[in-house]
């Protein structure tokens, strides 16, 4: 089996193609042939020294997203060989990850791949969609509350716009440049802004960009959820009723096995 592993911290050239052992699924796990994975910012941070995302051992296979085909699965799992699936599959303490030809993944953590897209496209869903969904759930928006999503043209922000709109929320999107506004409106945003001064004031903000420093956009006593590793600015924290970090996490199925996922945890 081939793997794409990093052999040390450093620049992209530390990524090397290596031979690895075929995974042996444990109890409750399915063996999945990986058709596609992704490169996310967390992967870049993980191979960069001095970040919160630390590598337990080298060589280490990175990647958080899997789209592939079930090879074997537990009889009572509901999955059968040939099923097209997606999963969030973070790097493991033993050096395994998603950038390899086969992966052993808890069957309860698999989801059916959408039939409307190919598996390469489907691989972009797990990490971004779970990050967005969990952040929106933590904000716990009321029917009349105004929501702003920053980084709304990015993977996580764009997914949050779509999920919020699907739930009947009319989100606003903050983007870095005017040419991104139309794309965010196309995802379902009620409004899109490249100028924070004119965006207005919001009851809740999901900071998916990680560069948020606009306290005036949050009403007094409002709520902020951010996926940034940076310190929340004092002015924003003092203005907010709640200002918290919320990193993506696995559900109960597989959490025990993968609790140390590349340094990310619930905060």
Secondary structure, 3 states (H helix, E strand, C coil): CEEEEECCCCCHHHEEEEECCCCCCCCCEEEEEEEECCCCHHHHHHHCCCCCCCCCCCCEECCCEEEEEEEECCCCCCCCCCCEEEEECCCCCCCCCCCECEEEEEHHHCEECCCCCCHHHHCCCHHHHHHHHHHHHHHCCCCCCCEEEECCCCHHHHHHHHHHHHCCCCCEEECCCHHHHHHHHHCCCCEEECCHHHCCCEEEEEECCCCCCCHHHEEEEEEEEECCCCCCCHHHHHHCCEEEECCCCCCCCCCCCCCCECCECCC
